Amino acid sequence: MPTHTDSAAAEQAAAILFEARRTQPRAPLAPLPPGLAPAGEAAAYVVQRALARRFDADPPAGFKIGATTRQMQEYLGLAGPAAGFVPPGGLRATPAEFRFADFFQPGVECEIGLRLGRDIPPGPCSREAAEGAVAEVFPAIEIVERRYGPDLAAFGTPSLIADQVFHAAGVLGAPAPDWRSLDLGATRGRIWVAGEQRGEGHGRDLLGHPMEALAWLAGSAAAREFGGLRAGQVVFLGSVTPPIWLDGPCTVRIEFDGLGAVEVRFA
């Protein structure tokens, strides 16, 4: 558990991130001051939970998993994936519409999402136990923001984790019927922006299998800090393609074989 001083620093760091995003939504975030920036992943999740409270998202509506590929982990300086809480206010059902101007340098990701049917306590979790807790599986689009400025190293990976790992909003598809009969590792996802296909990948790109990603989340420092995963929460399991950064208003569509499609329009 954090000490009183650590808790105070976490609250101050969260207040700075929250106020900057609230009052300067179209500007990159400045690095946290020395002494307040979290020094590692465990401290980063303490700040993240303090930030969640400021978004009235503790417990959160769910979580996103980022950096599921070795390439992204190396880019961010991580030994493994990272997780961010998801507030309820940014979740929409497909087909959804957002104002492009409401985001700072937005991007989109081609994701498999799920909703939990029962709680998963924090700690080591097998793929089978994780899958047994799932009620629904669906295609999803995560909206992310490049809000850390041109020098990611200067902002710091722990601070990036504290700030929800790029998360901005999300669009949820309809639950897939009989999803347990599907080979989720083999399912192929594709993403189109303004009618042009921009990428594709497979469920196995998410730590070998989407449910392996959920098992990782259950055993992560994020789950430990937030007290585990809860029934009804949504989880964005990670993108099977690199993020597609948008230049302006457009329509984005993703499809997963066997799972269906999701669409969002940026006006």
Summary of the structure (lengths in Angstrom):
residues: 267
radius of gyration: 17.3
end to end distance: 44.5
largest distance: 52.5
contacts: 932
relative contact order: 0.22
helix: 31%
strand: 31%
